[in-house]
């Protein structure tokens, strides 16, 4: 009884190339989607910013006497 050694069954090289190509394509698509998720959609504000409101000066008080309570009454003198 002589048995011939079994040859391992490998898929065709062309089928293996197709599988690797499809796996690489899926990987690239997932990486592009992750890039958009991290760098594009997370930084988008929901509404356009009001630039004029951002740089606008605070409104002046309505009374005749201006309110300087937020400012220091006298600057300290620096002696050297």
Long-range contacts (C-beta under 8 A, 24 or more apart in sequence): none
